[in-house]
Amino acid sequence: MIAGVADQPLVVGIGGTVGSVSSTERALCIALTAAAQAGYRTRMFGGADMARLPLYDPRAAARTDQEREFVDAVRQASAVIIASPGYHGSISGVVKNALDLLEETAGDARPYLADMPVGLISTAYGWQATGSTIAALRSIVHALRGWPTPFAAAINTQVTKFDDEGGASDPAVVEQLRLIGRQVARFAPLTARSSELATSG
C-alpha cells in the first residue's frame, strides 16, 4: 500500500528480513516517516513482500503480479531507501534478489535507479557487518546509476533496540534514520532537475 496523497512524489523503501520481527524494517519505517513528513508518499516493500518475489530469472517469459508491482513502484519513485541486515558481512539474499529485479527497467528512459537519491541503512548484531553492508549497498547503487545520499545509517542491534511504537532505545539512531528520510526528500528534486537538463541538452 502506498501512503500519502496521489499527486505527491513517491519514496520507495526496500528492506527487511523474512519470518521475524525485523529491526531492519523498523529502522526503514522511521526513515520513510521522515520522508512522508517532508511531503512525500511512501511505499515499503518489507521482508514479507520480498519473500514473495521469485528468484530472479532474466529469461523468464512472464513476471508475477508481485514482481510487476515492485518494478512499477520503483519506476514511479523519485527516491529510494534501501535497508538490509548484514548477513555474513554483506546484504541479505532477499534484498539482493529484489534489486536484481530492477534489470527489468534496463530499457526504460530512466533505467535502474538512474538520477535518484538513494538512502542506505544497515543493521547487524555487532559492528563489523554494518560497515561492510553499507559499502556493498553503495557499490550496488552506483552500479544501478543511483546517487547514494551523503549520510548512511549503520546500526548495531546488539546496542540499539527498536520498539513497536516506531522508536528506538538510542535517540541518536532515530535522528540518523530521520536524516536519511530528509536527505532523500531534499535531493530528489535536485536530481530530477539534473536529469531533465541532461535530457534536454
N, C-alpha and C positions, 0 to 999 in steps of 0.2 A: 504494500500500500504506500502511495505517495502522500506525504503530509504537507499541507500548505495550499495556497491559492493557485489556481491553474495557470495564471499568467506570470507567476514568479519564476525566476530561473531555478534550475534544479541542481542540487548537490547529491551525488550518489555515494553511499557508504558501502564498502565491501569488506567483510571480515567477520571472524568469529571462529568457534570451534563446534564440533559435532558431538551431540549427545551429552552435554553437560551445561551447568550454569557457567557462562563464559565471561571471564574478566575482560577478554578482548572485545566482546560485543558491548559490554557496559562502558568500556572506555570509548568505543566508537560512538555510542549514543550521546555521550557528553559532548564530543566534538560536533556531531550533527546538530545537537540542540543549539550550540553557539552559532552555527551557520544559519539555522532557522531564525534565531533572534536577530540576525543581520539581514533578514528579508528573503531567504531562500526557501524553496520547497526542499524536502529531503526524502530520499528513498533508501532504506537499508536492506542489503542482501546479507543476512546473517548466516550462521552455520547451518541452520535447517534449510535455508534457501539453496546454499551452495551444495549441500548434500544431495539435493535433487537434480543437480546437473550431472549428466553422464560424463564419463571420462572423454575428454575432447578428442574427436577423430576428425581431422581436416578433410577426410574423404567421404564423410557421411553424406548421404543423399538428401537427408532432411534433418531439421532441428526440432527438438521438443518444444512444447509451449514454454517451459521454464527457461530454456536456452534463449528463445526469442525474446522473452520478457526481459531477461538480463541484458542482452545486447541492445535492445531498443532503449532501455533506460539509460545506458551509458551514451548512446547516440544523442539522446536529448540533453545530457548533462552539460552544465557549464563548469563543473568542478567535480573532483572525486576525492574521497578519503579512503585509504586502504589501511586496514588494521589486521595484523597477523600475529598469532602466537609464535614464539621461537621454538621450533621443533628441531632438535639435534643441530642447532646452530644456524637454522635458516627458516624460511617461510613454510607454512603448512601446505600440504598437498591440495586441500580443497581451495585455498586461496590461489595457488598457482594454477590450478585447473580452470578456475573462473577467469583469471587473467589470460590464459591461453585461448579461451573462447573469443576474446576480442580480435583474434585473427579474422573473424567474420566481417570486420569493418575495414579490412585491408583495401578494398576498392572504393571506399567512401570518399567524398570530397574532403572530409576530416577523418583520416584513418586513426585507429587505435585511440590513444589519449592525446593526440596532437593538439598543442596550443592550450591545454587545460592545466590549471594548477592542481597538484595532487598532494594532499596531506598524508603523512605517514605516521603510523603508530605500531609499536611492537610491545608485546607483553611476554614475559618469561619468568620462570621460577628461579631467579638468580640473574646476575648482571651480564654474564658472558654472552648469552644468546641474544640479549636485547640489541647490542650494538651490531652484531653480525647480521641480524634480521633486518634492521634498518638499512644497512649497507646493501643487502640483497634487494630490498624493495626499491632503493634509489636506482640501482643498476637496471632493474626491470622497467621502472618508469621512464628512465632515459631511453631504453630500447623501444619503448612504446611511444616515444616522442612527446612525453608529457614533461611538465615543469614541477619537480618536487619543491614544495614550499621551503623557505629557509629554515623553519623550525620543525623538528620531528620529535615525537614523544617516545622515549624508551622507558618502560615501566617494569620494575621488579615486583612481581606479585607476591614474593616472599615477604616484602616490606609493606606494600600498599594493598589494602583490601577494598573492594568495591561493595556497595550495598544495593538493596532493591529500590531505593528511593532516588537513584540517579546520582549518587555521590561516591566519595572515596575517603579513606581514612587520612590521606595526606592532602590538605587543601592546595599545596603547590602542584601536585599532579593534576588535580581538577583544573587549575588555571592553565597548565600546559596544554591540556586537551581542548579547553576552550579557545586557547590561542590558535591552535590548528584550525578549528572551525572558522575563526575570524579571519585567518590568513587566506584560506581558500576563497572566502566570500570577498575579501578585499582585492585579490589578484585576478579573479575570474573576469571582471570587466576589462582589465588591462590586457590580458592575453587574448580575449576576444577581439579587442580593437587592433592588436598587433596582427592577428590572423587576417582581419579584414583588409588592413593596409597591404599585407603581403600578397593577398589575392588580387587586389585592385592594381598593384604595381606590376 
